[in-house]
Amino acid sequence: MKIKVSNLGAIKEGTIDLTKRINLFCGHNGTGKTYLAYVIYGLLMRNDYVDENSEIIEKLFTEHKITIDIDFPYIFSFKQKIFNYTKASLDDIFGISPIDMDILFSVFNIEDIETEEEFKDRIISAEFKNNISEIGISLTKNKNESTITLSLINENIANISLFELKFLLKSYIGSILALYPITNAIIFPVERNSINTFSKQLSIRKKEILDEIDKGNEFIKLLNSKSFKRYPLPISDGLKIADDLVEIKKRKSEFYDFAEELEKELLYGEVNISNDGDILFTPNKSNKRSLPIQMTASIIKTLSSLVVYLKHSAKENDLIIIDEPEINLHPENQIILTRIFARLANNGFRLLISTHSDYIVREFNNLLMLSNKANINKAAKDFGYKEDEFINKDDLGVYSFTYKTKKSKQVVIEEIPIDETGFNIELMDSVIHKQNQITETLYYSLKYGQSKK
C-alpha cells in the first residue's frame, strides 16, 4: 500500500510505501516527520465503519466455517473511505479544534496511489491468516485465490450478539483486506515516558467523564468548538492503554520472548504489571525489590511501553511506529535496539522509525550488508550478530525530509537509493564531516600552532 500526502504542515508532498518491512524517516527538526507518522497511525486506526450483512453471519453460525468470494470493488471502495475519513479527521489525530484544522490543513490531501487492478493483483497473490479476537472469528486467505475462509474461533461467543456481529463483520473484513499487509498499528511517540509515568494524573477516562459532564453546558460547547485542545490520538490511545493495564496483563502475546530479549540485552531486569495496573521494574541485581516506573532509569521509562506491548498485545504484521527510539539511550544501546528492530522485522512485524541518530542509521547500513551472508558470514559471527539480524534492501524504505533549496518554504520527501552496501543520509554525513574538520583544525592549531594542511 503506497500513500501520497501533500500540504501536511511543512511537507509539500511525498510518497511512502507501507508494504516495506521497515520505513526510516530522517531529516532536520520541524520537517514534518512526526506529523506524517501521526497521520499514518490515524489512517490505520480510524476506520470506524459499520456495514450490515446478515447473510454471512447466519451462514457462518450455521456451518461454523464458510468460504466467500472477495468483493474487490467493495473492498477498494472501502479503502477509499478510510483515506477520505482520515483526511477529514486531522482534528482528532492532532488534538485540535475543527476550526484550527480548517485553518492549518485546508489544502491537505492524502491518497492511495494504487489502482484497483494493482490492488486486486496484490491481494490475490497474498497469503495470510488473521484472528479477529474481538468478535471471535478467524479469517484465512490462501495464495493465488480470490476467496477468503471465515471460521468461528469460539462457537459459543458470549460477549457479542448476532445483531452486533452482522454490522461489524463486514467492516472488519474490509479493514483487513483494504489495509493489507498491516493488520494493526501501535505508536510510541516521544511523550511515551510521560504517558507511563503520569498516566494516573493524565487519565483519559477521567477526562472523558468530565467531557460527558460538560456536554450539557452550552458555554463549554462553544469553547470546544473554537479553541479546546484535546490530546492527540497517539497520546489519547497511549493513555487508554495505560488505563487498561489490568486487563492487558491477562493476555500473553506469542512474541513474549522478544520482550524478554529486550529486557535481557538492554534493561537488565524485568518489566511487569502489578495487580493494580501499575508498571513495575525488577532489576536483575536486586530481584527481590520492584521499583515503580517513576523511580527507574530513563532507559526503562523509554522502553517499558514497548516491552509491555510485546509481552501482551503484539500480533504478526502489526506496524510499530517509534518516534526517536534513541531517546535516553547510550550509543551502544541504540545499536543493540537497531538489531532488535531487525529481528522484529524478520519475525512478522513492520516498523516505521523516525530518527536523528547516526548510530541507528549506521547500524541499519551494517544490517543491510549482513543480508549478503555468503560473503560476510565470518565477519558477522566475529561481531556477534545473530542469524535473524539482517535486512534485505527490498524490505527497507529510507526517506529524507528536506528543503530542496535554502529558499524553499516547504519540505519534499525523497526516497533515498539503497544498494547492497547501504545508503547515505547526506544531511547527517555533512554535519559529521564538518565536525571532524573542526576537531582536526582545532587540534593542530592547539598542538602545533597551525591548521592541518
Secondary structure as UniProt FT lines:
FT   STRAND          2..8
FT   TURN            9..10
FT   STRAND          11..17
FT   TURN            18..19
FT   STRAND          22..27
FT   TURN            29..30
FT   HELIX           33..45
FT   HELIX           54..63
FT   STRAND          65..69
FT   HELIX           72..87
FT   HELIX           90..94
FT   HELIX           98..104
FT   TURN            106..107
FT   STRAND          109..112
FT   HELIX           116..125
FT   STRAND          128..132
FT   TURN            133..136
FT   STRAND          137..141
FT   TURN            143..144
FT   STRAND          147..152
FT   HELIX           162..178
FT   TURN            179..181
FT   STRAND          184..188
FT   TURN            190..191
FT   HELIX           192..197
FT   TURN            199..202
FT   HELIX           204..214
FT   TURN            215..216
FT   HELIX           218..226
FT   HELIX           233..243
FT   HELIX           245..248
FT   TURN            249..250
FT   TURN            254..255
FT   HELIX           256..262
FT   HELIX           263..267
FT   STRAND          269..273
FT   TURN            275..276
FT   STRAND          279..283
FT   HELIX           284..286
FT   TURN            287..288
FT   STRAND          291..292
FT   HELIX           293..295
FT   HELIX           298..312
FT   TURN            316..317
FT   STRAND          318..323
FT   TURN            325..328
FT   HELIX           331..345
FT   TURN            346..348
FT   STRAND          350..354
FT   HELIX           358..370
FT   HELIX           373..382
FT   TURN            383..384
FT   TURN            387..388
FT   HELIX           393..395
FT   STRAND          396..403
FT   TURN            406..407
FT   STRAND          411..415
FT   TURN            420..421
FT   HELIX           426..448
//
